[in-house]
Amino acid sequence: MVFFSGKMIPFADANGQVLPGSLSEKSWVPINGVEMGMIIKTRDQTRPVLLFVHGGPGMPEYWLNESHPSHLEELFTVVWWDQRGAGLSYSDAIPPETMTTTQMVADTISVTQYLRQRFRQDKIYLMAHSFGTYIGIQAAAQAPELYHAYIGVAQSVNLALSEELAYEFMLDFYVNDKKNRELLKKAPYGTAAYERIRDRVMHEAGIGTTHKMYSVIAGIFLAVMKHREYMLKEKFHIWQGKAFSKNSVLNDEFRQANLSDIVTRLNIPVLFFSGAYDYTVNHLLTEVYLEEIKAPKKHFYLFEDSAHSPIFEEPEVVLEILKDLIL
């Protein structure tokens, strides 16, 4: 189940031959003093580059493509970058004091500069998800000249308020489920007891990673451990990096932040993708936030059959939107 070579699976034609011009690569690049890992996938290296800033903090998302293919490589050269301290970029030598918002934003811009140079593109697309949107939108605001557009998937705004709304939703959702409702009442939002049950009860309510992912163990843990393109050590690094990031100043900064007070203007087009069932990041807060942002173009998309991850839940709809963006 867990012992795979970790070699990348290439794009191949009907005869099993590698597609000319395609790329399926796992690599490490020195960025701001840290060897950072990234997985790059595309059917055609001349396509626009899209940098994906994952959630967490500290939780890479490339593995989710195996069970929920995003098909983003059909349109882009997709860079699944693992952030400082996360997954392929995890190292116990990383100084904890560098795990800050300021450093993560700087890392995002530095990775962008590397990709522009490598693929010889003046600008790239920036897509971020969940926690990653906290970092991504600040990078887009600081260096808009580097990006064609910013795409926020489950765009975070005010995590504390979003979590309170999720807790209230679950109290109503579990009104006929005595066991889970009592657990929630005994473990109110903001307590350590709530944090221990949060992921399970959210997924069972259909408001977690995806609308139809009801088990964290099967949907996340086992999915990572079964992934064919990670070595066993790399799988363990995903969990080590998640714990490392959770216990960082970065996580505290994220939990206390209100992006409405931090980023109010973007000088590039902005797209927000939210799932109707998303209570991990409340989509109503996201929609209001976009109304407040000043940008040359902006659009909010609500995905009716999705929870927290529309790019993995409704990829066909996402691709149609993105086709219009890059034309």
N, C-alpha and C positions, 0 to 999 in steps of 0.2 A: 504493500500500500504506500509506503513512504520512500522506498529505495529506488530512485530513478537517477539517471546519469546527470540530469539537469541541462542536457543539451537542448538548444533551441530547435523547434520544429520549423523547417523552411516552408515557404510557399511553393507548391509544386503544381505542375500541369497534370493532365489526365494520364500521362505516361510516367508520372513520378519524377519528372525532371524539374529541377529548381527553376522557377520563373526568372527569366533574364530581367535584371534591374530591380528585383525584389530584395528585401532585407529582413532578416529575422535574427536579431543580435542582442546578446547580453554583454554589457561592457561596463568598465569603471573609468571614471575621469576625475583627476584632481580638481576639486572646486573649493576654493577658500579654505585650504588646509585639510580637507577631508576627501578620501577616495569615495566618490559617489557612484552608486550603481544605477543603471537604467536599462530597460528593455526597449528596443526600437523595432517596430514592425511596420512594414509597408509592402504593397505589391509593386510599387513604382517609386523609386527614390527621388524622382523629380516632382512629386506631389508636394503640396504645401505641408510644412511642418506644424504639428500640433503638440504642444507640451502639456502633459496632464499632471496636475498637482493633486495628489491623493489626500484622502481624509485621515481621520484618527483623532488626535495626532499620533503619528507613528504607524499607520496601517496602510501599506501598499495595496493596490487593487488589481494589478495585472492578473492575478490568479483567478479573479471572478470571470474572466473571459472564457474560461474552459466550460463552465456551466451556463453562463449567460453571455454569449458572444456579443460584443458591442459593434463589431464590423467597422470600426472607425478607420481601419487600415484600407478600406475600400476607397476612401476619399483623401486620406492624409498619410504622411509619414508620422506615425504616432510614437511619441516618446513617453514611456511609462517610467518616469523618474522616481526613484525612492529617495525621499528627503533625508537630510542629515539625521543620523541616528536610527533610521528606519530600514528594515528589510535588507536589501543588497548594500545599503549604505551604513549598516550597523557596525559599530566597533566599540569595544569597551575602552578604547583609548580616546574617544571623543570627550573633550572636557564638558561636563554638565553645564558649566556657566555659559557655553556657547549656544545652548538650546533656548533661544529667545526669538521673539517675533521679528525683531530687527535683523537678526542673523538669517532667519529663514527667508525673509523678503529679499535680502541681499543674495542669498544662494539662488533663489528663483531667477533673479536678473542675470546672475553669472552663468547659470545653466543656459538661459536664453541666448546669451552672447556666444557661448560655445556652439550651440546648435546653428545659429545664424552663420557662423564662420564655417562650420563643417559642411553644411548643406547649401551654402552660398545663397542664402535668402536674406533679403534686407529685413523682412518682418516675418513673424510666425504667429500662429493662433495660440491663445492661452485658454485652456480649459481647466477648471478646478472643481473639486467635489467636496461638499460638507466642510470639515475642518480646513481642507485645502483652499476653500473660497476665502477664508479669513486671511490667508497668506497671499493667494493669487490676486485678489482685487486690490490689495495694497501695492503689489508689484506692478500691476497694470496702471495704477494711479501715479506711481513714481516714475515709470519709464514707458509712457504710452507710445513713444516713437518706435518701440521694438515690436509692437503687436498690431496685427490686422484688426483683431477684435478680442473681447473677453467673454467667455462663456462660463457662467456660474451655475453648476448643477447642485441643487439643494443648497442654495446660497444662504450661508449663515448671516445672521444680523445680531441678535441678542440671545446668546445661548441660554442664559439663566431664565429669561422669560419663556423661551421656547420649551424648555424642560418643565416648567410649571404647567404650561398648557398641555403638554403630553401627559403629565400625571393626572390632571383633571379629566382628560379624555379617557384614560384607562379606568378611573373610578367609575365612570359611566358605562364604559364598554363591558366591564366585568360585573355589572350589577346583578346578573343571574349566575355568576360564578363565585360561589361563596369562598372557596379556597383562595383564589387570587385576589379577590376584593379585600379579604381580611389581611392577607399579606401586605397589600398596598397601604391599608389603614395603619398597620403596625410599623410600616417603614415609609414614613412620609418623605416627600421630595426634599433633598438636601442632606439626608442622613446617609451614613455608611451602609446601613441596612438596605436602603433603597438602591444604592449603587450595585449591591450584590445581586439584586433580582431584576434590575432595570432591563438589561438586554433580553432576558428570557421573556418577560411579560410583554415587552414591546413587540417582539417577533411573533409571539403567539397571538397577538392582537392584529397582526398584519400591517404594523406601522413601522417596521424595522428596515433592514437593508433592502429587501424587496417585499412587495405586497404578499407574495406567496411563499416567502421563506419563513417558515414557522419555527424552525429550530436553529439556534446559534451553533450547536454542535455539528449538525449535519451540513448546514448551509455555509458555515465559515470555517470552523476548525478542521473538519474532515476534508473539506474542499481544498484547503491549503495543503494539508498533508498528502493528499492524493495527486497534487499537481505534477505533471510530467516534466515540466521545464525548470523545476527547482531541485537542487541537490538537497539532501537531508539537512546539511549545515545551514543552507539558505532558508529552509523552512523554520528551523529553530530561531534563526536571526529575526524572522518576522515577529515571533512572539517576544523575544528579548527586546527588540526595538520598540514594540508597542508598550511594554512595561517601562522602559527607559524614558520614552517620550511622555507617558502619563505622569511620571514623577518629576517632571521638569518645570522650570519657570514658565516655559512656553505654554504648557497646559493651563497653568494658573492665569496667565495673561489672556488666553483665549476665552476661558470661562467668565472672566470679568469684563470682557470687551463688549462694546456696543458699536458696531460698524457705522451706524447712523451718525455717530460723532467723529468718525475717523476718515471715512471716504464719502464725500458728498458730490464729487465730480469725476467723470472719466472722459478723456478726450478721444475715445475710440468707441465704436459700436459695442453695445452691451446686450447680451442675451442671458436671461435667467430661465432655467429648466427646473420645474418643481413637480413632484408627484402629489396627486390629490389625497393620497393616503399617508403622506409623509408627516409624521409628528416627531421624528428625530430632529428635523429642522422644519418648523412650522411654515407651511407655504403662504399663509396669510401675512405673516410678518415679512416674508421675502417680497411679496407683491407690493406691499406698502413701501418697503425700502426702495424698490426700483422706481416707484412714482416720485420719490424724493430726490433720486440721483439725477444730476444734470449730465447729459451725454448727447452727442450728435445724433445717434440713433439708439433706441432701446426697445426691447420687446420681452414680455413675460409669457412663457409657455407653460400651461398646466396640463400634465399628462394624467388622464383620467384612470388609467389602469396601473399606475405606478405608486410606490411608496417613496423610499429614499434615493433610489438609483435609476431614474428614467433612462439613462443611456444604456443600461443593461437590461431593463425591463421592456422598453419599447424602442429598440434600436432602429427599426424601419422608419418610424416617425421622426426620430432624431436625425437620421441620415437625410431625409427629405428636407428638413429645415436647414441642415448644414450645407447641402448642395446649393440652396439658394444663397447662402451666405458667401460662399467662395466663388460664385459665378461672376 
